[in-house]
Protein backbone atom coordinates (compact mmCIF):
# COMPACT_ATOMS: atom_id res chain seq x y z
CA UNK A 1 0.00 0.00 0.00
CA UNK A 2 2.80 2.37 0.86
CA UNK A 3 4.55 1.54 -2.41
CA UNK A 4 1.36 2.18 -4.37
CA UNK A 5 0.94 5.59 -2.73
CA UNK A 6 4.54 6.44 -3.47
CA UNK A 7 4.15 5.42 -7.14
CA UNK A 8 0.93 7.41 -7.46
CA UNK A 9 2.56 10.50 -5.94
CA UNK A 10 5.50 10.19 -8.31
CA UNK A 11 3.15 9.79 -11.29
CA UNK A 12 1.26 12.93 -10.29
CA UNK A 13 4.52 14.86 -10.02
CA UNK A 14 5.61 13.70 -13.49
CA UNK A 15 2.23 14.65 -14.97
CA UNK A 16 2.43 18.11 -13.44
CA UNK A 17 6.01 18.56 -14.67
CA UNK A 18 5.00 17.42 -18.16
CA UNK A 19 2.07 19.84 -18.12
CA UNK A 20 4.32 22.71 -17.05
CA UNK A 21 6.87 21.76 -19.73
CA UNK A 22 4.20 21.93 -22.42
CA UNK A 23 3.08 25.35 -21.17
CA UNK A 24 6.66 26.64 -21.08
CA UNK A 25 7.60 25.35 -24.54
CA UNK A 26 4.35 26.25 -26.29
CA UNK A 27 5.37 29.86 -27.13
CA UNK A 28 8.54 28.54 -28.79
CA UNK A 29 6.51 25.93 -30.67
CA UNK A 30 4.02 28.59 -31.80
CA UNK A 31 6.82 30.89 -32.97
CA UNK A 32 8.65 28.19 -34.94
CA UNK A 33 5.50 26.84 -36.61
CA UNK A 34 4.21 30.33 -37.44
CA UNK A 35 7.40 31.01 -39.39
CA UNK A 36 6.25 28.30 -41.86
CA UNK A 37 2.67 29.57 -42.22
CA UNK A 38 0.95 31.84 -44.70
CA UNK A 39 -1.55 34.54 -43.79
CA UNK A 40 -4.65 32.32 -43.84
CA UNK A 41 -3.01 29.75 -41.57
CA UNK A 42 -2.12 32.45 -39.05
CA UNK A 43 -5.57 34.05 -38.97
CA UNK A 44 -7.38 30.72 -38.71
CA UNK A 45 -5.15 29.50 -35.89
CA UNK A 46 -3.82 26.37 -37.56
CA UNK A 47 -1.37 24.73 -35.16
CA UNK A 48 -0.29 21.26 -36.35
CA UNK A 49 1.97 21.12 -39.46
CA UNK A 50 0.92 18.72 -42.24
CA UNK A 51 -2.42 18.24 -40.46
CA UNK A 52 -3.95 21.71 -40.21
CA UNK A 53 -1.74 23.27 -42.87
CA UNK A 54 1.15 22.62 -45.26
CA UNK A 55 4.36 24.37 -44.16
CA UNK A 56 5.66 27.09 -46.49
CA UNK A 57 8.91 29.05 -46.53
CA UNK A 58 7.11 32.42 -46.75
CA UNK A 59 8.46 33.81 -43.49
CA UNK A 60 12.03 32.70 -44.14
CA UNK A 61 11.87 33.82 -47.77
CA UNK A 62 10.94 37.34 -46.64
CA UNK A 63 14.23 37.42 -44.70
CA UNK A 64 16.31 35.88 -47.47
CA UNK A 65 16.92 32.77 -45.36
CA UNK A 66 14.88 30.18 -47.26
CA UNK A 67 16.62 27.40 -49.25
CA UNK A 68 15.86 29.13 -52.57
CA UNK A 69 17.14 32.59 -51.44
CA UNK A 70 19.99 31.81 -49.06
CA UNK A 71 22.61 31.90 -51.85
CA UNK A 72 21.27 35.01 -53.57
CA UNK A 73 21.74 38.65 -52.67
CA UNK A 74 19.21 39.94 -50.16
CA UNK A 75 19.00 43.37 -48.56
CA UNK A 76 16.84 42.05 -45.73
CA UNK A 77 19.29 39.25 -44.96
CA UNK A 78 22.17 41.72 -44.91
CA UNK A 79 20.20 43.88 -42.49
CA UNK A 80 19.45 40.83 -40.32
CA UNK A 81 23.13 39.84 -40.19
CA UNK A 82 24.08 43.42 -39.29
CA UNK A 83 21.54 43.51 -36.45
CA UNK A 84 22.67 40.05 -35.34
CA UNK A 85 26.28 41.25 -35.21
CA UNK A 86 25.23 44.29 -33.18
CA UNK A 87 23.36 42.10 -30.69
CA UNK A 88 26.37 39.81 -30.26
CA UNK A 89 28.82 42.68 -29.77
CA UNK A 90 26.58 44.60 -27.38
CA UNK A 91 25.56 41.58 -25.30
CA UNK A 92 29.03 40.07 -24.98
CA UNK A 93 30.68 43.46 -24.48
CA UNK A 94 28.27 44.50 -21.73
CA UNK A 95 28.52 41.09 -20.03
CA UNK A 96 32.33 41.16 -20.03
CA UNK A 97 32.45 44.72 -18.70
CA UNK A 98 29.78 43.93 -16.13
CA UNK A 99 31.65 40.82 -14.94
CA UNK A 100 34.90 42.79 -14.60
CA UNK A 101 33.30 45.57 -12.53
CA UNK A 102 30.73 43.47 -10.67
CA UNK A 103 33.23 40.82 -9.57
CA UNK A 104 35.50 43.42 -8.02
CA UNK A 105 32.56 45.11 -6.30
CA UNK A 106 31.23 41.80 -4.97
CA UNK A 107 34.68 40.74 -3.76
CA UNK A 108 35.07 44.00 -1.88
CA UNK A 109 31.66 43.61 -0.24
CA UNK A 110 32.58 40.15 1.08
CA UNK A 111 36.17 40.85 2.18
CA UNK A 112 36.19 44.43 3.46
CA UNK A 113 34.00 46.48 5.77
CA UNK A 114 32.63 49.69 4.25
CA UNK A 115 30.88 52.56 5.97
CA UNK A 116 29.10 55.39 4.17
CA UNK A 117 27.28 57.30 6.86
CA UNK A 118 24.72 54.85 8.31
CA UNK A 119 25.25 52.41 5.42
CA UNK A 120 27.14 49.16 5.84
CA UNK A 121 27.94 46.33 3.41
CA UNK A 122 24.45 44.81 3.55
CA UNK A 123 22.88 48.21 2.92
CA UNK A 124 25.15 48.80 -0.07
CA UNK A 125 24.26 45.37 -1.48
CA UNK A 126 20.56 46.11 -1.06
CA UNK A 127 21.05 49.45 -2.80
CA UNK A 128 22.55 47.71 -5.84
CA UNK A 129 19.62 45.32 -6.00
CA UNK A 130 17.11 48.14 -5.59
CA UNK A 131 18.22 49.58 -8.92
CA UNK A 132 16.25 46.80 -10.62
CA UNK A 133 13.03 48.29 -9.24
CA UNK A 134 13.47 51.53 -11.21
CA UNK A 135 11.41 51.42 -14.46
CA UNK A 136 13.58 52.02 -17.55
CA UNK A 137 11.12 54.61 -18.87
CA UNK A 138 12.04 56.89 -15.95
CA UNK A 139 15.59 57.08 -17.34
CA UNK A 140 14.50 57.61 -20.94
CA UNK A 141 14.69 61.41 -21.14
CA UNK A 142 17.88 61.89 -19.04
CA UNK A 143 19.80 59.28 -21.02
CA UNK A 144 18.49 60.55 -24.35
CA UNK A 145 19.62 64.12 -23.61
CA UNK A 146 22.93 62.96 -22.12
CA UNK A 147 23.80 60.66 -25.02
CA UNK A 148 23.13 63.37 -27.58
CA UNK A 149 25.31 65.81 -25.66
CA UNK A 150 28.30 63.43 -25.40
CA UNK A 151 27.91 61.93 -28.92
CA UNK A 152 27.00 58.46 -27.68
CA UNK A 153 23.63 58.34 -29.42
CA UNK A 154 23.37 55.50 -31.95
CA UNK A 155 26.74 54.04 -30.97
CA UNK A 156 27.64 50.57 -29.81
CA UNK A 157 29.74 51.84 -26.93
CA UNK A 158 26.79 53.88 -25.67
CA UNK A 159 24.50 50.86 -25.54
CA UNK A 160 27.24 48.70 -24.02
CA UNK A 161 27.57 51.20 -21.17
CA UNK A 162 23.86 51.33 -20.41
CA UNK A 163 23.52 47.55 -20.76
CA UNK A 164 26.36 47.18 -18.27
CA UNK A 165 24.48 49.35 -15.78
CA UNK A 166 21.40 47.17 -16.31
CA UNK A 167 23.11 43.86 -15.47
CA UNK A 168 25.50 45.05 -12.75
CA UNK A 169 23.04 44.51 -9.84
CA UNK A 170 22.44 40.89 -10.85
CA UNK A 171 26.14 40.22 -11.35
CA UNK A 172 27.06 41.75 -7.99
CA UNK A 173 24.50 39.66 -6.12
CA UNK A 174 25.48 36.40 -7.83
CA UNK A 175 29.20 36.98 -7.37
CA UNK A 176 28.75 38.15 -3.78
CA UNK A 177 27.25 34.78 -2.89
CA UNK A 178 30.09 33.03 -4.72
CA UNK A 179 32.83 34.90 -2.90
CA UNK A 180 31.06 34.60 0.46
CA UNK A 181 31.11 30.80 0.13
CA UNK A 182 34.92 30.75 -0.30
CA UNK A 183 36.74 30.42 3.06
CA UNK A 184 38.89 33.38 4.03
CA UNK A 185 41.57 30.96 5.23
CA UNK A 186 42.56 30.24 1.63
CA UNK A 187 43.47 33.87 1.07
CA UNK A 188 45.21 34.13 4.42
CA UNK A 189 47.36 31.16 3.48
CA UNK A 190 48.18 32.89 0.18
CA UNK A 191 49.15 36.07 2.06
CA UNK A 192 51.53 34.04 4.23
CA UNK A 193 53.11 32.63 1.06
CA UNK A 194 53.76 36.16 -0.16
CA UNK A 195 50.74 36.89 -2.36
CA UNK A 196 49.28 40.36 -2.48
CA UNK A 197 45.54 41.03 -2.32
CA UNK A 198 45.40 41.08 -6.12
CA UNK A 199 47.50 37.93 -6.32
CA UNK A 200 45.24 36.04 -3.93
CA UNK A 201 42.17 37.25 -5.81
CA UNK A 202 43.46 36.26 -9.26
CA UNK A 203 45.19 32.99 -8.32
CA UNK A 204 43.03 31.60 -5.51
CA UNK A 205 39.58 33.17 -5.33
CA UNK A 206 38.82 33.76 -8.99
CA UNK A 207 39.38 30.16 -10.20
CA UNK A 208 37.11 28.83 -7.45
CA UNK A 209 34.38 31.33 -8.34
CA UNK A 210 34.51 30.63 -12.09
CA UNK A 211 31.23 28.59 -12.15
CA UNK A 212 29.34 31.50 -10.63
CA UNK A 213 31.08 33.91 -12.96
CA UNK A 214 30.05 31.76 -15.94
CA UNK A 215 26.45 31.75 -14.74
CA UNK A 216 26.46 35.53 -14.24
CA UNK A 217 28.01 36.01 -17.69
CA UNK A 218 25.42 33.84 -19.43
CA UNK A 219 22.50 35.50 -17.65
CA UNK A 220 23.90 38.92 -18.52
CA UNK A 221 24.21 37.97 -22.19
CA UNK A 222 20.60 36.76 -22.24
CA UNK A 223 19.30 39.93 -20.57
CA UNK A 224 21.23 42.20 -22.92
CA UNK A 225 20.28 40.14 -25.97
CA UNK A 226 16.56 40.54 -25.23
CA UNK A 227 16.70 44.23 -24.26
CA UNK A 228 14.45 46.38 -26.45
CA UNK A 229 13.63 49.69 -24.76
CA UNK A 230 17.05 51.35 -24.74
CA UNK A 231 18.02 49.78 -28.07
CA UNK A 232 15.01 51.43 -29.69
CA UNK A 233 15.40 54.72 -27.81
CA UNK A 234 19.13 55.35 -28.09
CA UNK A 235 19.81 54.15 -31.64
CA UNK A 236 18.60 54.95 -35.12
CA UNK A 237 20.61 52.97 -37.69
CA UNK A 238 24.15 52.00 -36.67
CA UNK A 239 23.41 50.33 -33.32
CA UNK A 240 20.01 48.75 -33.90
CA UNK A 241 19.63 45.24 -32.49
CA UNK A 242 17.52 42.18 -33.31
CA UNK A 243 14.66 42.93 -30.87
CA UNK A 244 14.12 46.27 -32.61
CA UNK A 245 14.07 44.55 -35.99
CA UNK A 246 11.55 41.99 -34.72
CA UNK A 247 9.21 44.73 -33.53
CA UNK A 248 9.38 46.49 -36.90
CA UNK A 249 7.90 43.63 -38.95
CA UNK A 250 4.79 45.47 -40.10
CA UNK A 251 3.43 46.02 -43.58
CA UNK A 252 0.66 47.92 -45.32
CA UNK A 253 -1.85 45.25 -44.28
CA UNK A 254 -0.73 44.91 -40.68
CA UNK A 255 1.80 42.75 -38.88
CA UNK A 256 3.66 40.18 -40.95
CA UNK A 257 3.40 37.40 -38.40
CA UNK A 258 5.29 34.88 -40.53
CA UNK A 259 8.25 37.23 -40.97
CA UNK A 260 8.22 38.19 -37.30
CA UNK A 261 8.08 34.52 -36.30
CA UNK A 262 10.97 33.60 -38.62
CA UNK A 263 13.06 36.48 -37.31
CA UNK A 264 12.20 35.61 -33.71
CA UNK A 265 13.16 31.97 -34.29
CA UNK A 266 16.53 33.03 -35.70
CA UNK A 267 17.01 35.41 -32.77
CA UNK A 268 16.24 32.92 -29.99
CA UNK A 269 18.19 30.04 -31.54
CA UNK A 270 21.58 31.18 -30.11
CA UNK A 271 20.07 31.58 -26.63
CA UNK A 272 18.48 28.14 -26.84
CA UNK A 273 21.83 26.61 -27.77
CA UNK A 274 23.53 28.43 -24.90
CA UNK A 275 20.90 27.11 -22.49
CA UNK A 276 21.28 23.54 -23.76
CA UNK A 277 25.06 23.32 -23.80
CA UNK A 278 25.79 25.55 -20.80
CA UNK A 279 23.02 24.30 -18.50
CA UNK A 280 25.36 22.54 -16.09
CA UNK A 281 27.49 25.66 -15.70
CA UNK A 282 24.41 27.81 -15.07
CA UNK A 283 23.01 25.44 -12.45
CA UNK A 284 26.39 24.91 -10.82
CA UNK A 285 27.07 28.61 -10.68
CA UNK A 286 23.68 29.57 -9.29
CA UNK A 287 23.63 26.83 -6.63
CA UNK A 288 27.27 27.02 -5.51
CA UNK A 289 27.38 27.85 -1.83
CA UNK A 290 23.66 27.19 -1.35
CA UNK A 291 24.24 23.94 0.56
CA UNK A 292 26.86 23.72 3.25
N, C-alpha and C positions, 0 to 999 in steps of 0.2 A: 504493500500500500504506500509506504514511504517512497519507494522507487518510482511508482506510478505518478505520485504527486510531483516528484522532482522532475520527471520527464515532461509532464504537462506544463510545469512552470518554465522549463527550458524552451519548449515548443512555443509558448506564448511570447517569450522574449524574442525568439528568432522571427516570429511573425511580425511583431512590432518593429524590429530592426529592419526587416524587409520592406515593410510599409513605409518607414521613414526614409529608406534608401530610394524607393520609387519617387517619393515626394521631392527629395533633394535633387535627384538626377533628371526629373521631368523637364525643368526649364532648359537644360542642356539638350535633351532629346528634342524638345520642341524647336529650339534654335537650329539644330543640325538638319532636321527634316524640313523645316521651312525654307532652308537655303536651296532645296531641290523641288520647290513647288512653283506653280504659276499662280496668277492672281485669283483664279476661280477656286483653286484648292485652298488658298489662304482664307478667303472670305467664307467658304463653306465649312471650314474647320476640319478638313480631312487630316487624319493623324497617322494612319498606318500605310507605309509605302507598299506599292504593288497590290494593295487591297482596296484602299480608298482612292488612291491616285497613282499615276505613273511618274516616277521621279524624272525631273528635267534639270538641265544645267543652266537655267535662266539666271538664277542669282549669281552663280560663279562666272557665267559669261559676261554679265554686266561689270564685273571687276577685272576681266581679262585673265581669269584663273581657271577657266574650263579647259578640257583637253583639246578643243579645237581652236583656242585662242592663246594658250599659254606660250606658244613659240612665235607669236606675232607681236608686233608693236601695239602697245596699249597705253594711252594716257592715264586711264584710271588705275591700271596696275602699277605704273610708275609712281603715281601719287600714293597708292597704298604702301608700296615699299618705302617711300620717303617717310610717311607717317610711322610705319613700323620701326624704321631706323631711329626716328626721334624718340619713340616710346622706349626702345631699348636703352639708348644713351641716357635719357632722363631718369629712367627707373634705376638702372645700375649705378649711374653717377650719384644720384641722391642717396641710394642705399649705402654705397661705399663711404661717402662723406658723413652720413648719419652714424654709421658704425664707428668710424674713426673718432668722432666727437662724443657720441653717446657712451662708448666704452670707457673713455677717459673720465667722463662725468660720473658714470656708475661706479667705477673703481674708486674715485675720490669719495663718493658718498658711503662706501662700505669700509674704507680704510682710514679716513680722517674725520675729525670732528669739526664741523663748521658752525658758525654762529653769526647770523645776520639779524641783529636786534633780538626779537623774541623767537626767531626762527632757528630750528635745529635741522639735522639731517632728514628726519622724517617729514618735517614741514616742507623742506625744499623738494623732496621726492613727490609729495602730494601736490605741490605747485606745478611740477612738470606734468603730472598726470591730468591736472585740472585744465591744461591747455586744450585737451581733446573736447572739452565741453563747449568751447567757443565756436559758434557757427561760422563757417567760412565766409558767408555773405557779409558778416560784420566787417571783415577785413578787405572786402572788395574795393571800396573807394580809396582807402589809404594806400594799398599796394598798387592800385592802378595809377594814382598820381605819383607815387614814389618811383615806380619803374619807368614812367615816362620822363621823369626829371633826371634820372641817372642812366638813361639809355639802356635799360635792361628789358624793355618791352619787346616782345616777340623774339627773345633770345633763349637759347638752350640753358645758358648759365643762370639766367633769371629764374626759370622754372626749376632747375636743379636746387637752387637755394631755397625756394619756397617749399619744394617737396621735402627737402631735408628738415625744415622746421616742422613739417607735418608729421614726420615719422620719428622725430627725436624722442618724444615722450614714451612711445612704445619701446623703442630701443633701450632707453635708460632703465625702464622698469624691468625688462627682460634681463638685461646684463647685470643689473643690481642684484637680482636673485641669484644669478650665476656666480658672481664674485662673492656674495655673502655665504655661499655654500662651500667655498674653498677655505680650508683652515689657514689661519694666520701663521701657524707654526712653520708652514712651508716657506713663506717669505722670510721669516726670522732666521731660518736655517740658511737661506740664500744670503742674507745680510752678513751672517757670521763668516760665510765663505768668501766674502768680499764683493758681493753684488750691490749695486746701487738700487734705488727705488725703481728706476727705469729698467735696469737689468733684471730685477726680480719680476717685474710686470711682464716684460717681453719673453723671458725664458721660462718662467715658472707658471705664472697665473694665466697668461694668455693661451698657451696650448691646452690647459685644462678646460678653459671656458670656450673653446672653439665650437662645441656642439650648440651652445646657446647663441653664440655669435652667428653661426650658420642659420639657425632658426630666425633670429632677428633680421638677418640680411634677406632671407627669402620672403618673410612677411612684409618687409619694407618694399621690396621689389613689386610684390603683388598690390600693395596699397597705391604705390606710385603709378603702376601700370593702369590701374582702373580709375585714376583721378580724372575728373572731367571739368569741374568748376573753374579752377585756376588755369587749366590748359585752354579753355575757351575764352576766359577773360583776359589773360595776359599774353595772348599770341594772336597773330593774324594770318601769317603764311609760313614763315620759316620754322616755327617751333610747334606747329600743330601736331597733335598726337592721334592715335587710333580712336579713343573714345569720342573725340570731336568729330572725326570722320564718320563714325557709326551714327551719331546723332544727326548728321546732315543728309542722310539718305532719304530725301523727299523729292518728289517730282510734281509735274503739273496736275496729276490726278491723285495726289496724296502721298502717303509713305510707301516706298518700295520695300515691302516687308522681305521679299526674297533676297534683295541686295543687302539689306541690313542684316539679315540672318547669316548670309554667306560671309559678310565682313566680320560679324560678331564671332562666328565659328573660327575664322582665321585668327582673330585677336585672342580668343581664350585658349587656343590650342597650346601655345607655349606655356601658359600657366598650368594647364592640365598636365603637361609633361613634367613640369617642375614638381607638381604635387605628387605624381606617381613615383618618380625616381628619387625624390628627396624626402619622401615621407618619413623614413626612419630618422633622418637628421632633424626634421622639424619636431617630431615627437620626443626624441631624445633631448633636444635643446630646451623644449618647453617644460619637460618634466624633471630635468636635472635639478637635484636639490630639494625636490618635493617630498621625497621619502628618506628619512634618516635611518 
